[in-house]
Amino acid sequence: MTVLQKPLTNLQLELLQLYSLNLPEEELLAVKRLLARHFADKASSEFEKLWDDNGWSNDTMNDWLTE
């Protein structure tokens, strides 16, 4: 049996509570999509911030592709 060395995060605890509800497959899929969309939007926002903060352009991306 594996023993956890770190406590669960607040997100993990919340998800455990949610998934203990035994949701129908359709609702479970909706929750998975919601979580995926949330984290994709967050990653996209962070990338846009990096793009703006660093003055990157399409030329920057093309340079990276040819390195």
N, CA, C and O atoms as a Tripos MOL2 file, in Angstrom:
@<TRIPOS>MOLECULE
protein
  268   267    67     0     0
PROTEIN
NO_CHARGES

@<TRIPOS>ATOM
      1 N           0.8470   -1.1840    0.0000 N.3       1 MET1
      2 CA          0.0000    0.0000    0.0000 C.3       1 MET1
      3 C           0.8880    1.2410    0.0000 C.2       1 MET1
      4 O           1.8700    1.3060    0.7390 O.2       1 MET1
      5 N           0.5430    2.2190   -0.8240 N.am      2 THR2
      6 CA          1.3060    3.4530   -0.9270 C.3       2 THR2
      7 C           0.8200    4.4510    0.1190 C.2       2 THR2
      8 O          -0.3830    4.6480    0.2920 O.2       2 THR2
      9 N           1.7480    5.0650    0.7980 N.am      3 VAL3
     10 CA          1.4230    6.0800    1.8000 C.3       3 VAL3
     11 C           1.7790    7.4390    1.2190 C.2       3 VAL3
     12 O           2.8900    7.6450    0.7300 O.2       3 VAL3
     13 N           0.8260    8.3670    1.2780 N.am      4 LEU4
     14 CA          1.0690    9.7100    0.7740 C.3       4 LEU4
     15 C           2.0660   10.4320    1.6650 C.2       4 LEU4
     16 O           1.9420   10.4170    2.8890 O.2       4 LEU4
     17 N           3.0460   11.0600    1.0500 N.am      5 GLN5
     18 CA          4.0500   11.8100    1.7960 C.3       5 GLN5
     19 C           3.6530   13.2720    1.9580 C.2       5 GLN5
     20 O           4.1260   13.9500    2.8690 O.2       5 GLN5
     21 N           2.7900   13.7540    1.0800 N.am      6 LYS6
     22 CA          2.3560   15.1510    1.1300 C.3       6 LYS6
     23 C           0.8460   15.1760    1.3300 C.2       6 LYS6
     24 O           0.1410   14.2970    0.8350 O.2       6 LYS6
     25 N           0.3490   16.1650    2.0450 N.am      7 PRO7
     26 CA         -1.1040   16.2680    2.1860 C.3       7 PRO7
     27 C          -1.7350   16.6430    0.8460 C.2       7 PRO7
     28 O          -1.0830   17.2200   -0.0240 O.2       7 PRO7
     29 N          -2.9880   16.3110    0.7020 N.am      8 LEU8
     30 CA         -3.7080   16.6620   -0.5170 C.3       8 LEU8
     31 C          -3.8910   18.1730   -0.5910 C.2       8 LEU8
     32 O          -4.0220   18.8480    0.4300 O.2       8 LEU8
     33 N          -3.8970   18.6840   -1.8060 N.am      9 THR9
     34 CA         -4.1320   20.1170   -2.0010 C.3       9 THR9
     35 C          -5.6160   20.4150   -1.8400 C.2       9 THR9
     36 O          -6.4450   19.5060   -1.8050 O.2       9 THR9
     37 N          -5.9340   21.6890   -1.7430 N.am     10 ASN10
     38 CA         -7.3420   22.0780   -1.6310 C.3      10 ASN10
     39 C          -8.1280   21.6440   -2.8710 C.2      10 ASN10
     40 O          -9.2950   21.2690   -2.7620 O.2      10 ASN10
     41 N          -7.5010   21.6930   -4.0420 N.am     11 LEU11
     42 CA         -8.1610   21.2520   -5.2710 C.3      11 LEU11
     43 C          -8.4260   19.7500   -5.2380 C.2      11 LEU11
     44 O          -9.5150   19.2990   -5.5940 O.2      11 LEU11
     45 N          -7.4380   18.9830   -4.8140 N.am     12 GLN12
     46 CA         -7.6120   17.5350   -4.7440 C.3      12 GLN12
     47 C          -8.7310   17.1630   -3.7730 C.2      12 GLN12
     48 O          -9.5380   16.2790   -4.0570 O.2      12 GLN12
     49 N          -8.7740   17.8370   -2.6340 N.am     13 LEU13
     50 CA         -9.8310   17.5650   -1.6590 C.3      13 LEU13
     51 C         -11.2070   17.8950   -2.2310 C.2      13 LEU13
     52 O         -12.1620   17.1400   -2.0490 O.2      13 LEU13
     53 N         -11.2950   19.0130   -2.9130 N.am     14 GLU14
     54 CA        -12.5690   19.4200   -3.5090 C.3      14 GLU14
     55 C         -13.0130   18.4180   -4.5680 C.2      14 GLU14
     56 O         -14.1870   18.0530   -4.6320 O.2      14 GLU14
     57 N         -12.0750   17.9770   -5.3970 N.am     15 LEU15
     58 CA        -12.4030   16.9990   -6.4370 C.3      15 LEU15
     59 C         -12.8210   15.6610   -5.8310 C.2      15 LEU15
     60 O         -13.7350   15.0100   -6.3370 O.2      15 LEU15
     61 N         -12.1620   15.2530   -4.7590 N.am     16 LEU16
     62 CA        -12.5660   14.0120   -4.0880 C.3      16 LEU16
     63 C         -13.9990   14.1090   -3.5790 C.2      16 LEU16
     64 O         -14.7680   13.1530   -3.6830 O.2      16 LEU16
     65 N         -14.3520   15.2580   -3.0340 N.am     17 GLN17
     66 CA        -15.7230   15.4440   -2.5670 C.3      17 GLN17
     67 C         -16.6920   15.4080   -3.7400 C.2      17 GLN17
     68 O         -17.7560   14.7950   -3.6520 O.2      17 GLN17
     69 N         -16.3300   16.0560   -4.8270 N.am     18 LEU18
     70 CA        -17.1950   16.0880   -6.0050 C.3      18 LEU18
     71 C         -17.3820   14.6920   -6.5810 C.2      18 LEU18
     72 O         -18.5030   14.2680   -6.8620 O.2      18 LEU18
     73 N         -16.2700   13.9820   -6.7550 N.am     19 TYR19
     74 CA        -16.3450   12.6710   -7.3940 C.3      19 TYR19
     75 C         -16.9490   11.6100   -6.4780 C.2      19 TYR19
     76 O         -17.2870   10.5250   -6.9500 O.2      19 TYR19
     77 N         -17.0920   11.8860   -5.2050 N.am     20 SER20
     78 CA        -17.7540   10.9300   -4.3200 C.3      20 SER20
     79 C         -19.2680   10.9490   -4.5270 C.2      20 SER20
     80 O         -19.9830   10.1240   -3.9580 O.2      20 SER20
     81 N         -19.7540   11.8810   -5.3340 N.am     21 LEU21
     82 CA        -21.1910   11.9880   -5.5920 C.3      21 LEU21
     83 C         -21.7040   10.9360   -6.5610 C.2      21 LEU21
     84 O         -22.9160   10.7690   -6.6990 O.2      21 LEU21
     85 N         -20.8030   10.2190   -7.2400 N.am     22 ASN22
     86 CA        -21.1860    9.2180   -8.2270 C.3      22 ASN22
     87 C         -22.0890    9.8300   -9.3020 C.2      22 ASN22
     88 O         -23.2310    9.4120   -9.4880 O.2      22 ASN22
     89 N         -21.5580   10.8080   -9.9880 N.am     23 LEU23
     90 CA        -22.2880   11.5110  -11.0350 C.3      23 LEU23
     91 C         -22.5750   10.6030  -12.2220 C.2      23 LEU23
     92 O         -21.8120    9.6790  -12.5050 O.2      23 LEU23
     93 N         -23.6740   10.8690  -12.9130 N.am     24 PRO24
     94 CA        -23.9090   10.1590  -14.1750 C.3      24 PRO24
     95 C         -22.7770   10.4940  -15.1560 C.2      24 PRO24
     96 O         -22.1680   11.5590  -15.0630 O.2      24 PRO24
     97 N         -22.5060    9.5990  -16.0760 N.am     25 GLU25
     98 CA        -21.3960    9.7620  -17.0140 C.3      25 GLU25
     99 C         -21.4700   11.0980  -17.7580 C.2      25 GLU25
    100 O         -20.4400   11.7330  -17.9870 O.2      25 GLU25
    101 N         -22.6570   11.5220  -18.1320 N.am     26 GLU26
    102 CA        -22.8350   12.7850  -18.8660 C.3      26 GLU26
    103 C         -22.3730   13.9810  -18.0270 C.2      26 GLU26
    104 O         -21.7030   14.8780  -18.5380 O.2      26 GLU26
    105 N         -22.7280   13.9900  -16.7520 N.am     27 GLU27
    106 CA        -22.3150   15.0830  -15.8720 C.3      27 GLU27
    107 C         -20.8210   15.0250  -15.5790 C.2      27 GLU27
    108 O         -20.1650   16.0620  -15.4840 O.2      27 GLU27
    109 N         -20.2870   13.8280  -15.4360 N.am     28 LEU28
    110 CA        -18.8570   13.6620  -15.2050 C.3      28 LEU28
    111 C         -18.0720   14.2220  -16.3840 C.2      28 LEU28
    112 O         -17.0670   14.9070  -16.1960 O.2      28 LEU28
    113 N         -18.5230   13.9340  -17.5840 N.am     29 LEU29
    114 CA        -17.8740   14.4620  -18.7830 C.3      29 LEU29
    115 C         -17.9550   15.9870  -18.8120 C.2      29 LEU29
    116 O         -16.9910   16.6480  -19.1960 O.2      29 LEU29
    117 N         -19.0960   16.5500  -18.4080 N.am     30 ALA30
    118 CA        -19.2510   18.0070  -18.3730 C.3      30 ALA30
    119 C         -18.2710   18.6310  -17.3810 C.2      30 ALA30
    120 O         -17.6970   19.6840  -17.6600 O.2      30 ALA30
    121 N         -18.0750   17.9950  -16.2300 N.am     31 VAL31
    122 CA        -17.1290   18.5020  -15.2290 C.3      31 VAL31
    123 C         -15.7060   18.4310  -15.7730 C.2      31 VAL31
    124 O         -14.9280   19.3700  -15.6050 O.2      31 VAL31
    125 N         -15.3650   17.3270  -16.4200 N.am     32 LYS32
    126 CA        -14.0240   17.1830  -17.0010 C.3      32 LYS32
    127 C         -13.7730   18.2660  -18.0450 C.2      32 LYS32
    128 O         -12.6930   18.8540  -18.0950 O.2      32 LYS32
    129 N         -14.7670   18.5210  -18.8690 N.am     33 ARG33
    130 CA        -14.6220   19.5640  -19.8990 C.3      33 ARG33
    131 C         -14.4870   20.9410  -19.2660 C.2      33 ARG33
    132 O         -13.6970   21.7670  -19.7240 O.2      33 ARG33
    133 N         -15.2510   21.1840  -18.2230 N.am     34 LEU34
    134 CA        -15.1830   22.4630  -17.5200 C.3      34 LEU34
    135 C         -13.7890   22.6850  -16.9340 C.2      34 LEU34
    136 O         -13.2200   23.7700  -17.0600 O.2      34 LEU34
    137 N         -13.2510   21.6600  -16.3010 N.am     35 LEU35
    138 CA        -11.9030   21.7680  -15.7330 C.3      35 LEU35
    139 C         -10.8560   21.9630  -16.8240 C.2      35 LEU35
    140 O          -9.9510   22.7860  -16.6820 O.2      35 LEU35
    141 N         -10.9790   21.2130  -17.9000 N.am     36 ALA36
    142 CA        -10.0290   21.3460  -19.0070 C.3      36 ALA36
    143 C         -10.0860   22.7500  -19.5940 C.2      36 ALA36
    144 O          -9.0440   23.3460  -19.8670 O.2      36 ALA36
    145 N         -11.2860   23.2870  -19.7920 N.am     37 ARG37
    146 CA        -11.4480   24.6300  -20.3480 C.3      37 ARG37
    147 C         -10.8450   25.6630  -19.4050 C.2      37 ARG37
    148 O         -10.1640   26.5880  -19.8480 O.2      37 ARG37
    149 N         -11.0900   25.5110  -18.1140 N.am     38 HIS38
    150 CA        -10.5580   26.4540  -17.1250 C.3      38 HIS38
    151 C          -9.0350   26.5210  -17.2070 C.2      38 HIS38
    152 O          -8.4590   27.6050  -17.2890 O.2      38 HIS38
    153 N          -8.3870   25.3550  -17.1840 N.am     39 PHE39
    154 CA         -6.9250   25.3420  -17.1850 C.3      39 PHE39
    155 C          -6.3540   25.7480  -18.5400 C.2      39 PHE39
    156 O          -5.2720   26.3340  -18.5970 O.2      39 PHE39
    157 N          -7.0540   25.4500  -19.6230 N.am     40 ALA40
    158 CA         -6.6090   25.8970  -20.9480 C.3      40 ALA40
    159 C          -6.6950   27.4170  -21.0440 C.2      40 ALA40
    160 O          -5.7830   28.0590  -21.5650 O.2      40 ALA40
    161 N          -7.7880   27.9950  -20.5450 N.am     41 ASP41
    162 CA         -7.9350   29.4570  -20.5560 C.3      41 ASP41
    163 C          -6.8590   30.1220  -19.6990 C.2      41 ASP41
    164 O          -6.3010   31.1520  -20.0770 O.2      41 ASP41
    165 N          -6.5800   29.5320  -18.5620 N.am     42 LYS42
    166 CA         -5.5580   30.0790  -17.6700 C.3      42 LYS42
    167 C          -4.1860   30.0390  -18.3370 C.2      42 LYS42
    168 O          -3.4350   31.0120  -18.2680 O.2      42 LYS42
    169 N          -3.8560   28.9290  -18.9780 N.am     43 ALA43
    170 CA         -2.5700   28.8060  -19.6770 C.3      43 ALA43
    171 C          -2.4850   29.8010  -20.8270 C.2      43 ALA43
    172 O          -1.4380   30.4090  -21.0490 O.2      43 ALA43
    173 N          -3.5740   29.9680  -21.5510 N.am     44 SER44
    174 CA         -3.6020   30.9080  -22.6670 C.3      44 SER44
    175 C          -3.3890   32.3400  -22.1810 C.2      44 SER44
    176 O          -2.6540   33.1090  -22.8030 O.2      44 SER44
    177 N          -4.0280   32.6920  -21.0790 N.am     45 SER45
    178 CA         -3.8550   34.0360  -20.5170 C.3      45 SER45
    179 C          -2.4150   34.2750  -20.0860 C.2      45 SER45
    180 O          -1.8640   35.3530  -20.3090 O.2      45 SER45
    181 N          -1.8110   33.2710  -19.4740 N.am     46 GLU46
    182 CA         -0.4120   33.3990  -19.0520 C.3      46 GLU46
    183 C           0.5090   33.5550  -20.2560 C.2      46 GLU46
    184 O           1.4570   34.3400  -20.2180 O.2      46 GLU46
    185 N           0.2330   32.8110  -21.3230 N.am     47 PHE47
    186 CA          1.0660   32.9200  -22.5150 C.3      47 PHE47
    187 C           0.9210   34.3060  -23.1450 C.2      47 PHE47
    188 O           1.9080   34.9000  -23.5770 O.2      47 PHE47
    189 N          -0.3180   34.8210  -23.1970 N.am     48 GLU48
    190 CA         -0.5310   36.1650  -23.7430 C.3      48 GLU48
    191 C           0.2340   37.2040  -22.9270 C.2      48 GLU48
    192 O           0.7990   38.1450  -23.4850 O.2      48 GLU48
    193 N           0.2520   37.0330  -21.6030 N.am     49 LYS49
    194 CA          0.9950   37.9610  -20.7480 C.3      49 LYS49
    195 C           2.4910   37.8780  -21.0560 C.2      49 LYS49
    196 O           3.1510   38.9080  -21.1930 O.2      49 LYS49
    197 N           3.0280   36.6640  -21.1660 N.am     50 LEU50
    198 CA          4.4400   36.4980  -21.5250 C.3      50 LEU50
    199 C           4.7340   37.1380  -22.8790 C.2      50 LEU50
    200 O           5.7430   37.8210  -23.0490 O.2      50 LEU50
    201 N           3.8460   36.9090  -23.8300 N.am     51 TRP51
    202 CA          3.9880   37.4490  -25.1830 C.3      51 TRP51
    203 C           4.1090   38.9700  -25.1110 C.2      51 TRP51
    204 O           5.0220   39.5580  -25.6920 O.2      51 TRP51
    205 N           3.1740   39.6020  -24.3890 N.am     52 ASP52
    206 CA          3.1690   41.0630  -24.2740 C.3      52 ASP52
    207 C           4.3670   41.5810  -23.4750 C.2      52 ASP52
    208 O           5.0220   42.5380  -23.8870 O.2      52 ASP52
    209 N           4.6520   40.9530  -22.3410 N.am     53 ASP53
    210 CA          5.7450   41.4070  -21.4750 C.3      53 ASP53
    211 C           7.1050   41.3220  -22.1570 C.2      53 ASP53
    212 O           7.9870   42.1370  -21.8860 O.2      53 ASP53
    213 N           7.2800   40.3440  -23.0370 N.am     54 ASN54
    214 CA          8.5710   40.1290  -23.6910 C.3      54 ASN54
    215 C           8.6480   40.7180  -25.0940 C.2      54 ASN54
    216 O           9.6900   40.6360  -25.7450 O.2      54 ASN54
    217 N           7.5610   41.3080  -25.5590 N.am     55 GLY55
    218 CA          7.5620   41.9120  -26.8870 C.3      55 GLY55
    219 C           7.7360   40.8980  -28.0120 C.2      55 GLY55
    220 O           8.3030   41.2130  -29.0590 O.2      55 GLY55
    221 N           7.2460   39.6850  -27.7920 N.am     56 TRP56
    222 CA          7.3690   38.6500  -28.8100 C.3      56 TRP56
    223 C           6.4610   38.9510  -29.9940 C.2      56 TRP56
    224 O           5.4580   39.6510  -29.8650 O.2      56 TRP56
    225 N           6.8310   38.4100  -31.1460 N.am     57 SER57
    226 CA          6.0470   38.5900  -32.3690 C.3      57 SER57
    227 C           6.0330   37.2730  -33.1300 C.2      57 SER57
    228 O           6.6190   36.2820  -32.6930 O.2      57 SER57
    229 N           5.3600   37.2760  -34.2670 N.am     58 ASN58
    230 CA          5.3770   36.0890  -35.1230 C.3      58 ASN58
    231 C           6.8020   35.7690  -35.5580 C.2      58 ASN58
    232 O           7.1670   34.6040  -35.7100 O.2      58 ASN58
    233 N           7.6030   36.8130  -35.7570 N.am     59 ASP59
    234 CA          9.0090   36.5920  -36.1240 C.3      59 ASP59
    235 C           9.7530   35.8510  -35.0130 C.2      59 ASP59
    236 O          10.5970   34.9980  -35.2870 O.2      59 ASP59
    237 N           9.4370   36.1800  -33.7600 N.am     60 THR60
    238 CA         10.0520   35.4860  -32.6280 C.3      60 THR60
    239 C           9.7320   33.9950  -32.6920 C.2      60 THR60
    240 O          10.6090   33.1510  -32.5070 O.2      60 THR60
    241 N           8.4740   33.6870  -32.9540 N.am     61 MET61
    242 CA          8.0590   32.2870  -33.0320 C.3      61 MET61
    243 C           8.7650   31.5760  -34.1850 C.2      61 MET61
    244 O           9.2130   30.4390  -34.0390 O.2      61 MET61
    245 N           8.8600   32.2500  -35.3250 N.am     62 ASN62
    246 CA          9.5470   31.6590  -36.4790 C.3      62 ASN62
    247 C          11.0210   31.4230  -36.1800 C.2      62 ASN62
    248 O          11.5850   30.4060  -36.5830 O.2      62 ASN62
    249 N          11.6470   32.3630  -35.4710 N.am     63 ASP63
    250 CA         13.0500   32.1870  -35.0810 C.3      63 ASP63
    251 C          13.2110   30.9570  -34.1910 C.2      63 ASP63
    252 O          14.1540   30.1840  -34.3590 O.2      63 ASP63
    253 N          12.2920   30.7790  -33.2490 N.am     64 TRP64
    254 CA         12.3630   29.6270  -32.3500 C.3      64 TRP64
    255 C          12.2210   28.3160  -33.1190 C.2      64 TRP64
    256 O          12.8710   27.3190  -32.8040 O.2      64 TRP64
    257 N          11.3620   28.3390  -34.1280 N.am     65 LEU65
    258 CA         11.1360   27.1210  -34.9100 C.3      65 LEU65
    259 C          12.3570   26.7180  -35.7260 C.2      65 LEU65
    260 O          12.5450   25.5410  -36.0340 O.2      65 LEU65
    261 N          13.1830   27.6960  -36.0730 N.am     66 THR66
    262 CA         14.3410   27.3980  -36.9190 C.3      66 THR66
    263 C          15.6380   27.2650  -36.1350 C.2      66 THR66
    264 O          16.6980   27.0630  -36.7280 O.2      66 THR66
    265 N          15.5710   27.3750  -34.8050 N.am     67 GLU67
    266 CA         16.7890   27.2360  -33.9850 C.3      67 GLU67
    267 C          17.2580   25.8030  -33.9670 C.2      67 GLU67
    268 O          18.2660   25.4910  -33.3310 O.2      67 GLU67
@<TRIPOS>BOND
     1     1     2 1
     2     2     3 1
     3     3     4 2
     4     3     5 am
     5     5     6 1
     6     6     7 1
     7     7     8 2
     8     7     9 am
     9     9    10 1
    10    10    11 1
    11    11    12 2
    12    11    13 am
    13    13    14 1
    14    14    15 1
    15    15    16 2
    16    15    17 am
    17    17    18 1
    18    18    19 1
    19    19    20 2
    20    19    21 am
    21    21    22 1
    22    22    23 1
    23    23    24 2
    24    23    25 am
    25    25    26 1
    26    26    27 1
    27    27    28 2
    28    27    29 am
    29    29    30 1
    30    30    31 1
    31    31    32 2
    32    31    33 am
    33    33    34 1
    34    34    35 1
    35    35    36 2
    36    35    37 am
    37    37    38 1
    38    38    39 1
    39    39    40 2
    40    39    41 am
    41    41    42 1
    42    42    43 1
    43    43    44 2
    44    43    45 am
    45    45    46 1
    46    46    47 1
    47    47    48 2
    48    47    49 am
    49    49    50 1
    50    50    51 1
    51    51    52 2
    52    51    53 am
    53    53    54 1
    54    54    55 1
    55    55    56 2
    56    55    57 am
    57    57    58 1
    58    58    59 1
    59    59    60 2
    60    59    61 am
    61    61    62 1
    62    62    63 1
    63    63    64 2
    64    63    65 am
    65    65    66 1
    66    66    67 1
    67    67    68 2
    68    67    69 am
    69    69    70 1
    70    70    71 1
    71    71    72 2
    72    71    73 am
    73    73    74 1
    74    74    75 1
    75    75    76 2
    76    75    77 am
    77    77    78 1
    78    78    79 1
    79    79    80 2
    80    79    81 am
    81    81    82 1
    82    82    83 1
    83    83    84 2
    84    83    85 am
    85    85    86 1
    86    86    87 1
    87    87    88 2
    88    87    89 am
    89    89    90 1
    90    90    91 1
    91    91    92 2
    92    91    93 am
    93    93    94 1
    94    94    95 1
    95    95    96 2
    96    95    97 am
    97    97    98 1
    98    98    99 1
    99    99   100 2
   100    99   101 am
   101   101   102 1
   102   102   103 1
   103   103   104 2
   104   103   105 am
   105   105   106 1
   106   106   107 1
   107   107   108 2
   108   107   109 am
   109   109   110 1
   110   110   111 1
   111   111   112 2
   112   111   113 am
   113   113   114 1
   114   114   115 1
   115   115   116 2
   116   115   117 am
   117   117   118 1
   118   118   119 1
   119   119   120 2
   120   119   121 am
   121   121   122 1
   122   122   123 1
   123   123   124 2
   124   123   125 am
   125   125   126 1
   126   126   127 1
   127   127   128 2
   128   127   129 am
   129   129   130 1
   130   130   131 1
   131   131   132 2
   132   131   133 am
   133   133   134 1
   134   134   135 1
   135   135   136 2
   136   135   137 am
   137   137   138 1
   138   138   139 1
   139   139   140 2
   140   139   141 am
   141   141   142 1
   142   142   143 1
   143   143   144 2
   144   143   145 am
   145   145   146 1
   146   146   147 1
   147   147   148 2
   148   147   149 am
   149   149   150 1
   150   150   151 1
   151   151   152 2
   152   151   153 am
   153   153   154 1
   154   154   155 1
   155   155   156 2
   156   155   157 am
   157   157   158 1
   158   158   159 1
   159   159   160 2
   160   159   161 am
   161   161   162 1
   162   162   163 1
   163   163   164 2
   164   163   165 am
   165   165   166 1
   166   166   167 1
   167   167   168 2
   168   167   169 am
   169   169   170 1
   170   170   171 1
   171   171   172 2
   172   171   173 am
   173   173   174 1
   174   174   175 1
   175   175   176 2
   176   175   177 am
   177   177   178 1
   178   178   179 1
   179   179   180 2
   180   179   181 am
   181   181   182 1
   182   182   183 1
   183   183   184 2
   184   183   185 am
   185   185   186 1
   186   186   187 1
   187   187   188 2
   188   187   189 am
   189   189   190 1
   190   190   191 1
   191   191   192 2
   192   191   193 am
   193   193   194 1
   194   194   195 1
   195   195   196 2
   196   195   197 am
   197   197   198 1
   198   198   199 1
   199   199   200 2
   200   199   201 am
   201   201   202 1
   202   202   203 1
   203   203   204 2
   204   203   205 am
   205   205   206 1
   206   206   207 1
   207   207   208 2
   208   207   209 am
   209   209   210 1
   210   210   211 1
   211   211   212 2
   212   211   213 am
   213   213   214 1
   214   214   215 1
   215   215   216 2
   216   215   217 am
   217   217   218 1
   218   218   219 1
   219   219   220 2
   220   219   221 am
   221   221   222 1
   222   222   223 1
   223   223   224 2
   224   223   225 am
   225   225   226 1
   226   226   227 1
   227   227   228 2
   228   227   229 am
   229   229   230 1
   230   230   231 1
   231   231   232 2
   232   231   233 am
   233   233   234 1
   234   234   235 1
   235   235   236 2
   236   235   237 am
   237   237   238 1
   238   238   239 1
   239   239   240 2
   240   239   241 am
   241   241   242 1
   242   242   243 1
   243   243   244 2
   244   243   245 am
   245   245   246 1
   246   246   247 1
   247   247   248 2
   248   247   249 am
   249   249   250 1
   250   250   251 1
   251   251   252 2
   252   251   253 am
   253   253   254 1
   254   254   255 1
   255   255   256 2
   256   255   257 am
   257   257   258 1
   258   258   259 1
   259   259   260 2
   260   259   261 am
   261   261   262 1
   262   262   263 1
   263   263   264 2
   264   263   265 am
   265   265   266 1
   266   266   267 1
   267   267   268 2
@<TRIPOS>SUBSTRUCTURE
     1 MET1         2 RESIDUE 1 A MET
     2 THR2         6 RESIDUE 1 A THR
     3 VAL3        10 RESIDUE 1 A VAL
     4 LEU4        14 RESIDUE 1 A LEU
     5 GLN5        18 RESIDUE 1 A GLN
     6 LYS6        22 RESIDUE 1 A LYS
     7 PRO7        26 RESIDUE 1 A PRO
     8 LEU8        30 RESIDUE 1 A LEU
     9 THR9        34 RESIDUE 1 A THR
    10 ASN10       38 RESIDUE 1 A ASN
    11 LEU11       42 RESIDUE 1 A LEU
    12 GLN12       46 RESIDUE 1 A GLN
    13 LEU13       50 RESIDUE 1 A LEU
    14 GLU14       54 RESIDUE 1 A GLU
    15 LEU15       58 RESIDUE 1 A LEU
    16 LEU16       62 RESIDUE 1 A LEU
    17 GLN17       66 RESIDUE 1 A GLN
    18 LEU18       70 RESIDUE 1 A LEU
    19 TYR19       74 RESIDUE 1 A TYR
    20 SER20       78 RESIDUE 1 A SER
    21 LEU21       82 RESIDUE 1 A LEU
    22 ASN22       86 RESIDUE 1 A ASN
    23 LEU23       90 RESIDUE 1 A LEU
    24 PRO24       94 RESIDUE 1 A PRO
    25 GLU25       98 RESIDUE 1 A GLU
    26 GLU26      102 RESIDUE 1 A GLU
    27 GLU27      106 RESIDUE 1 A GLU
    28 LEU28      110 RESIDUE 1 A LEU
    29 LEU29      114 RESIDUE 1 A LEU
    30 ALA30      118 RESIDUE 1 A ALA
    31 VAL31      122 RESIDUE 1 A VAL
    32 LYS32      126 RESIDUE 1 A LYS
    33 ARG33      130 RESIDUE 1 A ARG
    34 LEU34      134 RESIDUE 1 A LEU
    35 LEU35      138 RESIDUE 1 A LEU
    36 ALA36      142 RESIDUE 1 A ALA
    37 ARG37      146 RESIDUE 1 A ARG
    38 HIS38      150 RESIDUE 1 A HIS
    39 PHE39      154 RESIDUE 1 A PHE
    40 ALA40      158 RESIDUE 1 A ALA
    41 ASP41      162 RESIDUE 1 A ASP
    42 LYS42      166 RESIDUE 1 A LYS
    43 ALA43      170 RESIDUE 1 A ALA
    44 SER44      174 RESIDUE 1 A SER
    45 SER45      178 RESIDUE 1 A SER
    46 GLU46      182 RESIDUE 1 A GLU
    47 PHE47      186 RESIDUE 1 A PHE
    48 GLU48      190 RESIDUE 1 A GLU
    49 LYS49      194 RESIDUE 1 A LYS
    50 LEU50      198 RESIDUE 1 A LEU
    51 TRP51      202 RESIDUE 1 A TRP
    52 ASP52      206 RESIDUE 1 A ASP
    53 ASP53      210 RESIDUE 1 A ASP
    54 ASN54      214 RESIDUE 1 A ASN
    55 GLY55      218 RESIDUE 1 A GLY
    56 TRP56      222 RESIDUE 1 A TRP
    57 SER57      226 RESIDUE 1 A SER
    58 ASN58      230 RESIDUE 1 A ASN
    59 ASP59      234 RESIDUE 1 A ASP
    60 THR60      238 RESIDUE 1 A THR
    61 MET61      242 RESIDUE 1 A MET
    62 ASN62      246 RESIDUE 1 A ASN
    63 ASP63      250 RESIDUE 1 A ASP
    64 TRP64      254 RESIDUE 1 A TRP
    65 LEU65      258 RESIDUE 1 A LEU
    66 THR66      262 RESIDUE 1 A THR
    67 GLU67      266 RESIDUE 1 A GLU
